[in-house]
Amino acid sequence: TTLAPNDFFALEHRAFRSLAIPKLFGGLDHEVLLQPAEILGLFAKANPSFPAGSILVSCEDKRLTAIEACFAKDGRTPMACRGLRGCGTLVIRVTPAGKK
């Protein structure tokens, strides 16, 4: 990027804040098992302006590790992710923040 560090992180912050988090994840108080497709469906419903393939679920050892959203270089326009691989597991454990 050609942006100054403060501008870059401001852009990243705007992109992060533009992704709506489904209610299930905000109020999770115990571990649940979900299919990656279910998680993607919840995020698609919460973010109808995001095109298909612009949100990915990442996992390791059958546990959710990240939800990734891809944006164009402007940091505002959601776009389909390229070169990233989503979770290939059928069911993953989703643990509330701060619990292992």
NUVO-869911 format. One record per residue: residue number from 0; residue in one letter; z, x, y of N, C-alpha, C, O in turn. Coordinates in Angstrom, 2 decimals, always signed. Example, Ala and Ser with C-alpha at 12.3 -4.5 7.8 and 13.67 -1.06 7.14 Angstrom:
<nodes>
resi; resn; n_Z; n_X; n_Y; ca_Z; ca_X; ca_Y; c_Z; c_X; c_Y; o_Z; o_X; o_Y
0; a; +7.80; +13.19; -5.69; +7.80; +12.30; -4.50; +7.80; +13.20; -3.30; +8.46; +14.24; -3.32
1; s; +7.08; +12.85; -2.25; +7.14; +13.67; -1.06; +7.87; +12.90; +0.03; +8.04; +13.41; +1.14
</nodes>
This chain:
<nodes>
resi; resn; n_Z; n_X; n_Y; ca_Z; ca_X; ca_Y; c_Z; c_X; c_Y; o_Z; o_X; o_Y
0; t; +0.00; +0.83; -1.19; +0.00; +0.00; +0.00; +0.00; +0.88; +1.25; +0.44; +2.03; +1.21
1; t; -0.48; +0.35; +2.32; -0.46; +1.08; +3.60; +0.65; +0.56; +4.51; +0.75; +0.97; +5.67
2; l; +1.47; -0.32; +3.99; +2.55; -0.89; +4.79; +3.71; +0.09; +4.92; +3.97; +0.91; +4.04
3; a; +4.39; -0.01; +6.04; +5.63; +0.74; +6.23; +6.67; +0.17; +5.25; +6.58; -1.00; +4.88
4; p; +7.66; +0.96; +4.84; +8.65; +0.47; +3.87; +9.29; -0.86; +4.25; +9.39; -1.75; +3.41
5; n; +9.73; -1.02; +5.49; +10.35; -2.29; +5.89; +9.39; -3.46; +5.78; +9.79; -4.55; +5.39
6; d; +8.12; -3.24; +6.13; +7.11; -4.30; +6.03; +6.83; -4.65; +4.57; +6.68; -5.82; +4.21
7; f; +6.77; -3.61; +3.73; +6.53; -3.84; +2.31; +7.65; -4.69; +1.70; +7.38; -5.66; +1.00
8; f; +8.90; -4.32; +1.97; +10.01; -5.07; +1.38; +10.14; -6.46; +1.97; +10.60; -7.38; +1.29
9; a; +9.74; -6.66; +3.21; +9.72; -8.00; +3.80; +8.67; -8.86; +3.08; +8.91; -10.03; +2.80
10; l; +7.53; -8.27; +2.79; +6.47; -8.98; +2.07; +6.94; -9.34; +0.66; +6.72; -10.46; +0.20
11; e; +7.58; -8.39; +0.00; +8.10; -8.63; -1.34; +9.14; -9.73; -1.32; +9.17; -10.58; -2.21
12; h; +10.00; -9.73; -0.32; +11.04; -10.75; -0.20; +10.42; -12.14; -0.01; +10.87; -13.10; -0.62
13; r; +9.40; -12.24; +0.83; +8.71; -13.53; +1.03; +8.09; -14.02; -0.28; +8.18; -15.20; -0.62
14; a; +7.46; -13.11; -1.01; +6.84; -13.49; -2.28; +7.91; -13.98; -3.26; +7.73; -15.01; -3.91
15; f; +9.00; -13.26; -3.35; +10.09; -13.63; -4.25; +10.64; -15.01; -3.89; +10.86; -15.84; -4.78
16; r; +10.85; -15.26; -2.62; +11.42; -16.53; -2.16; +10.43; -17.70; -2.30; +10.85; -18.86; -2.26
17; s; +9.15; -17.42; -2.45; +8.17; -18.49; -2.56; +8.12; -19.10; -3.96; +7.53; -20.16; -4.15
18; l; +8.74; -18.45; -4.92; +8.75; -18.96; -6.29; +9.97; -19.86; -6.47; +11.11; -19.41; -6.36
19; a; +9.72; -21.13; -6.76; +10.81; -22.08; -7.00; +11.36; -21.88; -8.41; +10.60; -21.79; -9.37
20; i; +12.68; -21.80; -8.51; +13.34; -21.64; -9.80; +13.70; -23.02; -10.33; +14.38; -23.79; -9.65
21; p; +13.25; -23.36; -11.56; +13.59; -24.67; -12.12; +15.10; -24.88; -12.20; +15.86; -23.93; -12.43
22; k; +15.53; -26.11; -12.02; +16.96; -26.46; -11.99; +17.70; -26.00; -13.24; +18.86; -25.59; -13.14
23; l; +17.07; -26.05; -14.39; +17.71; -25.63; -15.63; +18.31; -24.22; -15.49; +19.42; -23.97; -15.97
24; f; +17.59; -23.33; -14.86; +18.02; -21.93; -14.78; +19.10; -21.72; -13.72; +19.87; -20.76; -13.81
25; g; +19.17; -22.58; -12.74; +20.20; -22.46; -11.72; +21.56; -22.91; -12.20; +22.59; -22.44; -11.70
26; g; +21.59; -23.81; -13.15; +22.86; -24.36; -13.62; +23.21; -23.98; -15.04; +24.09; -24.60; -15.64
27; l; +22.56; -23.00; -15.58; +22.78; -22.60; -16.97; +24.17; -21.98; -17.13; +24.49; -21.00; -16.45
28; d; +24.98; -22.55; -18.01; +26.33; -22.01; -18.22; +26.56; -21.53; -19.65; +27.65; -21.07; -19.99
29; h; +25.53; -21.63; -20.49; +25.62; -21.14; -21.86; +24.22; -20.71; -22.32; +23.22; -21.10; -21.73
30; e; +24.18; -19.92; -23.35; +22.90; -19.43; -23.87; +22.13; -20.58; -24.50; +22.70; -21.42; -25.20
31; v; +20.82; -20.60; -24.26; +19.94; -21.60; -24.86; +18.75; -20.91; -25.50; +18.39; -19.79; -25.14
32; l; +18.15; -21.59; -26.46; +16.93; -21.12; -27.10; +15.76; -21.93; -26.55; +15.80; -23.16; -26.56
33; l; +14.75; -21.24; -26.07; +13.57; -21.91; -25.53; +12.31; -21.19; -25.99; +12.33; -19.99; -26.27
34; q; +11.23; -21.92; -26.07; +9.93; -21.31; -26.32; +9.39; -20.78; -25.00; +9.59; -21.40; -23.96
35; p; +8.71; -19.62; -25.02; +8.11; -19.13; -23.78; +7.23; -20.18; -23.11; +7.20; -20.27; -21.88
36; a; +6.51; -20.98; -23.90; +5.65; -22.02; -23.33; +6.48; -23.07; -22.58; +6.02; -23.60; -21.57
37; e; +7.69; -23.38; -23.07; +8.56; -24.32; -22.38; +8.98; -23.77; -21.02; +8.98; -24.49; -20.02
38; i; +9.34; -22.50; -21.00; +9.75; -21.86; -19.75; +8.59; -21.88; -18.76; +8.78; -22.20; -17.58
39; l; +7.40; -21.52; -19.24; +6.23; -21.54; -18.36; +5.96; -22.94; -17.84; +5.59; -23.11; -16.67
40; g; +6.14; -23.94; -18.69; +5.95; -25.33; -18.26; +6.92; -25.73; -17.16; +6.54; -26.42; -16.21
41; l; +8.18; -25.31; -17.29; +9.18; -25.62; -16.25; +8.82; -24.95; -14.93; +8.94; -25.56; -13.87
42; f; +8.36; -23.69; -15.00; +7.98; -22.99; -13.78; +6.70; -23.58; -13.19; +6.56; -23.65; -11.97
43; a; +5.76; -24.00; -14.03; +4.53; -24.62; -13.54; +4.84; -25.93; -12.81; +4.26; -26.23; -11.77
44; k; +5.76; -26.70; -13.37; +6.14; -27.97; -12.74; +6.84; -27.73; -11.40; +6.62; -28.47; -10.45
45; a; +7.68; -26.69; -11.33; +8.40; -26.38; -10.10; +7.52; -25.71; -9.05; +7.86; -25.68; -7.87
46; n; +6.37; -25.17; -9.49; +5.46; -24.43; -8.59; +4.03; -24.91; -8.79; +3.18; -24.14; -9.26
47; p; +3.73; -26.17; -8.43; +2.41; -26.72; -8.72; +1.25; -26.01; -8.01; +0.10; -26.14; -8.44
48; s; +1.52; -25.27; -6.95; +0.43; -24.58; -6.24; +0.06; -23.24; -6.91; -0.93; -22.62; -6.53
49; f; +0.85; -22.81; -7.88; +0.55; -21.55; -8.57; -0.50; -21.82; -9.65; -0.33; -22.74; -10.45
50; p; -1.57; -21.02; -9.69; -2.60; -21.25; -10.70; -2.13; -20.85; -12.10; -1.18; -20.07; -12.25
51; a; -2.80; -21.38; -13.09; -2.49; -21.01; -14.48; -2.58; -19.50; -14.64; -3.48; -18.86; -14.10
52; g; -1.64; -18.94; -15.38; -1.65; -17.51; -15.64; -1.01; -16.67; -14.55; -1.01; -15.44; -14.65
53; s; -0.47; -17.29; -13.51; +0.13; -16.53; -12.42; +1.63; -16.27; -12.64; +2.25; -15.53; -11.88
54; i; +2.19; -16.89; -13.67; +3.60; -16.68; -14.02; +3.66; -16.27; -15.48; +3.05; -16.91; -16.34
55; l; +4.41; -15.22; -15.76; +4.57; -14.72; -17.12; +6.03; -14.68; -17.50; +6.91; -14.48; -16.66
56; v; +6.28; -14.86; -18.79; +7.61; -14.71; -19.36; +7.62; -13.38; -20.11; +6.74; -13.13; -20.93
57; s; +8.61; -12.55; -19.83; +8.77; -11.28; -20.55; +10.03; -11.34; -21.40; +11.03; -11.94; -21.01
58; c; +9.96; -10.70; -22.57; +11.12; -10.70; -23.46; +11.20; -9.38; -24.22; +10.23; -8.63; -24.33
59; e; +12.40; -9.13; -24.73; +12.63; -7.97; -25.58; +13.71; -8.37; -26.57; +14.72; -8.97; -26.19
60; d; +13.51; -8.03; -27.83; +14.47; -8.39; -28.88; +14.80; -9.88; -28.87; +15.95; -10.27; -29.05
61; k; +13.78; -10.69; -28.65; +13.90; -12.16; -28.64; +14.84; -12.68; -27.55; +15.46; -13.73; -27.71
62; r; +14.95; -11.93; -26.45; +15.75; -12.35; -25.29; +14.87; -12.31; -24.04; +14.03; -11.43; -23.89
63; l; +15.08; -13.28; -23.17; +14.38; -13.30; -21.90; +14.79; -12.09; -21.08; +15.99; -11.84; -20.90
64; t; +13.82; -11.34; -20.58; +14.12; -10.19; -19.73; +13.63; -10.39; -18.30; +14.19; -9.82; -17.37
65; a; +12.57; -11.20; -18.13; +12.05; -11.39; -16.77; +11.09; -12.58; -16.72; +10.46; -12.95; -17.72
66; i; +11.00; -13.14; -15.54; +9.94; -14.08; -15.19; +9.16; -13.35; -14.11; +9.72; -12.96; -13.09
67; e; +7.88; -13.16; -14.34; +7.06; -12.41; -13.39; +6.02; -13.33; -12.76; +5.37; -14.11; -13.46
68; a; +5.87; -13.22; -11.46; +4.85; -13.98; -10.73; +3.91; -12.99; -10.08; +4.35; -11.97; -9.53
69; c; +2.64; -13.27; -10.12; +1.64; -12.36; -9.57; +1.05; -12.95; -8.29; +0.79; -14.15; -8.19
70; f; +0.85; -12.06; -7.32; +0.34; -12.45; -6.01; -0.82; -11.54; -5.61; -0.91; -10.40; -6.06
71; a; -1.68; -12.06; -4.76; -2.73; -11.24; -4.15; -2.05; -10.22; -3.24; -0.86; -10.31; -2.97
72; k; -2.81; -9.27; -2.77; -2.27; -8.20; -1.93; -1.61; -8.71; -0.65; -0.78; -8.02; -0.06
73; d; -1.98; -9.92; -0.22; -1.36; -10.45; +0.98; +0.09; -10.88; +0.75; +0.82; -11.17; +1.71
74; g; +0.50; -10.93; -0.53; +1.88; -11.30; -0.85; +2.18; -12.76; -0.71; +3.32; -13.18; -0.91
75; r; +1.19; -13.55; -0.36; +1.39; -14.99; -0.14; +0.63; -15.85; -1.15; +1.05; -16.96; -1.47
76; t; -0.47; -15.35; -1.63; -1.36; -16.14; -2.47; -1.11; -15.85; -3.95; -1.39; -14.75; -4.41
77; p; -0.59; -16.84; -4.70; -0.41; -16.62; -6.13; -1.76; -16.46; -6.81; -2.74; -17.12; -6.44
78; m; -1.81; -15.58; -7.79; -3.06; -15.36; -8.53; -2.74; -15.09; -9.99; -1.60; -14.75; -10.32
79; a; -3.73; -15.23; -10.85; -3.55; -14.95; -12.26; -3.18; -13.48; -12.45; -3.77; -12.59; -11.84
80; c; -2.21; -13.25; -13.31; -1.76; -11.88; -13.60; -2.82; -11.15; -14.41; -3.45; -11.73; -15.29
81; r; -2.98; -9.89; -14.11; -3.93; -9.05; -14.85; -3.21; -7.81; -15.35; -2.42; -7.21; -14.61
82; g; -3.47; -7.44; -16.58; -2.90; -6.22; -17.12; -1.44; -6.33; -17.53; -0.83; -5.31; -17.86
83; l; -0.87; -7.51; -17.50; +0.51; -7.72; -17.93; +0.50; -8.54; -19.21; -0.34; -9.42; -19.41
84; r; +1.43; -8.24; -20.07; +1.52; -8.96; -21.33; +2.76; -9.84; -21.33; +3.85; -9.38; -20.98
85; g; +2.60; -11.08; -21.72; +3.73; -11.99; -21.80; +4.46; -11.85; -23.12; +4.08; -11.04; -23.96
86; c; +5.47; -12.64; -23.30; +6.30; -12.63; -24.48; +5.55; -13.26; -25.65; +5.02; -14.37; -25.54
87; g; +5.50; -12.55; -26.78; +4.79; -13.05; -27.95; +5.68; -13.70; -28.98; +5.21; -14.10; -30.05
88; t; +6.96; -13.81; -28.70; +7.92; -14.41; -29.63; +7.87; -15.93; -29.52; +7.61; -16.47; -28.44
89; l; +8.10; -16.61; -30.63; +8.04; -18.07; -30.62; +9.23; -18.70; -29.89; +9.05; -19.68; -29.16
90; v; +10.42; -18.15; -30.07; +11.63; -18.68; -29.43; +12.42; -17.50; -28.88; +12.54; -16.46; -29.53
91; i; +12.95; -17.66; -27.65; +13.76; -16.60; -27.06; +15.09; -17.14; -26.58; +15.24; -18.33; -26.29
92; r; +16.05; -16.24; -26.52; +17.38; -16.59; -26.01; +17.40; -16.41; -24.51; +16.97; -15.37; -23.99
93; v; +17.89; -17.40; -23.82; +18.05; -17.34; -22.38; +19.55; -17.37; -22.10; +20.24; -18.35; -22.39
94; t; +20.04; -16.28; -21.54; +21.47; -16.11; -21.29; +21.75; -16.26; -19.81; +21.01; -15.72; -18.99
95; p; +22.79; -16.98; -19.43; +23.12; -17.10; -18.00; +23.36; -15.74; -17.37; +23.80; -14.81; -18.04
96; a; +23.08; -15.63; -16.11; +23.30; -14.37; -15.38; +24.75; -13.93; -15.53; +25.67; -14.74; -15.43
97; g; +24.93; -12.65; -15.76; +26.27; -12.08; -15.87; +26.88; -12.17; -17.25; +28.00; -11.70; -17.46
98; k; +26.18; -12.77; -18.21; +26.69; -12.87; -19.59; +25.73; -12.16; -20.52; +24.52; -12.14; -20.29
99; k; +26.28; -11.59; -21.58; +25.43; -10.91; -22.58; +25.68; -11.45; -23.95; +25.05; -11.00; -24.91
</nodes>
